Amino acid sequence: MPSLRTDCTASQTEPPIRFGRLDQKPIVAEFNGGEISSDAGLLLIGQID
C-alpha cells in the first residue's frame, strides 16, 4: 500500500467549522493545533453526535 503524504503548514489557515450549540455552548472545530493526534477530535464529535 503506498504511503499518503499531505503538506500541512502553520501558514495554512482554514475557517473554523461550526456544529451548532450544546447546552448554550458553541461546538467549533479548528485545525490550528500544531502536532497533535488526528483521532481525538473524531472521538469527541462521535460522542456529541
N, C-alpha and C positions, 0 to 999 in steps of 0.2 A: 504494500500500500504506500503510495507516495506521501511525502510529508507536505502538509499545507502550511504556508508561511504567510503571515499578514504583516504589513508595515504600519505600526501604530506609533505615533509620536505624541509628545506632550503638546505640540503646536496644533494638533487636530482637535478642534472643539466642536462638539455636537450639542444641539439644544437638548435640555432635559426632556424626558418622556414623562408625561403626567398621566396617572392612572385613576384620578378622581380623589375621593376623600374616604377616610375610615375614622369614625368617631370624631369628626370635625378636624382631622389632621390630614394634610395632603400626602399622597403617596407619589413620590417622584423618584425616577431612576436617572442618575447622572453617571457618566462614564469618564470621570476625571480622577480616578483613584490611584493612578500610577500602577505599580506592580502588585496586583492582588489576585486572589483566586477568582476564576471565572465561574465557579459553581454557586457560591454563596448567595448571590442575588436571585438566582432562579429558585433556590430553596425558599427564600422569603416570599417571592411572588407566588409560588405554589401554595404556601400556607395561607396567603391572603385570598387567593382565588378560591 
